[in-house]
Amino acid sequence: MSIIAWIILGLLAGAIAKILLPGRDPGGFIGTTVIGIAGAFIGGWISARWLDHPITKDFYDGTTWAAAIGGSLVLLIAYRIMFGHSRD
């Protein structure tokens, strides 16, 4: 997949992660979007590096989507733990 496809996948993965983990985020919509994009990249990298599932060129690969959403969830949880009290 191209870098543009990974960014689109990250945007969608961030939105899905936000739906799965509702609540107020310290960064708002933009912060959640950036976390989704970074989570897609990190989830894809972890999937290819340690889980022995190479990145395919197919945008609709379920494992790639699961890795992107999982990476977004992990980053969103970590972000809330580190900066969650800044909007109280």
C-alpha positions in Angstrom: 0.0 0.0 0.0 1.1 3.5 -0.6 1.7 6.1 2.1 -1.6 7.8 1.2 -3.5 4.5 1.7 -1.8 4.1 5.1 -2.9 7.6 6.1 -6.5 6.8 5.0 -6.4 3.5 6.9 -5.1 5.4 9.9 -7.9 7.9 9.8 -10.4 5.1 9.7 -8.6 3.1 12.3 -8.5 6.1 14.6 -12.3 6.6 14.2 -13.0 3.0 14.9 -10.7 3.0 17.9 -12.6 6.1 19.2 -15.9 4.3 18.7 -14.6 1.3 20.6 -13.1 3.5 23.4 -15.4 6.4 23.8 -14.8 9.3 26.2 -13.0 12.6 26.3 -9.6 12.7 24.8 -7.0 15.3 25.8 -6.2 16.1 22.2 -9.7 16.2 20.8 -10.5 15.3 17.2 -7.1 16.3 15.8 -5.2 14.4 18.5 -7.3 11.3 18.0 -6.7 11.5 14.2 -3.0 11.7 14.6 -3.0 8.8 17.1 -5.0 6.8 14.5 -2.5 7.4 11.8 0.5 6.7 14.0 -1.3 3.6 15.4 -1.9 2.3 11.8 1.8 2.7 11.0 2.9 1.1 14.3 0.4 -1.7 14.2 1.4 -2.5 10.6 5.1 -2.5 11.5 4.6 -4.8 14.5 2.4 -7.1 12.4 5.1 -7.4 9.8 8.1 -7.5 12.2 7.0 -9.7 15.0 3.8 -11.4 14.1 5.1 -12.8 10.8 2.3 -11.3 8.7 3.8 -9.2 5.9 2.0 -6.1 4.8 0.0 -6.9 1.7 -0.7 -4.5 -1.2 -4.4 -5.1 -0.6 -6.2 -2.3 1.2 -9.0 -4.6 2.3 -6.9 -7.2 4.1 -8.5 -8.0 7.5 -5.3 -8.6 9.3 -3.9 -5.3 8.2 -7.1 -3.5 9.5 -6.9 -5.4 12.8 -3.3 -4.4 13.3 -4.1 -0.8 12.5 -7.0 -0.6 14.8 -5.1 -2.5 17.5 -2.2 -0.1 17.2 -4.6 2.9 17.4 -6.3 1.5 20.5 -3.0 0.9 22.3 -1.8 4.4 21.5 -5.1 6.0 22.5 -5.0 4.2 25.8 -1.4 5.2 26.4 -2.2 8.8 25.5 -5.1 8.9 27.9 -3.0 7.4 30.7 -0.2 10.0 30.1 -2.3 13.1 29.4 -5.8 12.2 30.5 -6.1 14.6 33.3 -5.2 17.7 31.3 -8.8 18.5 30.3 -10.4 18.1 33.7 
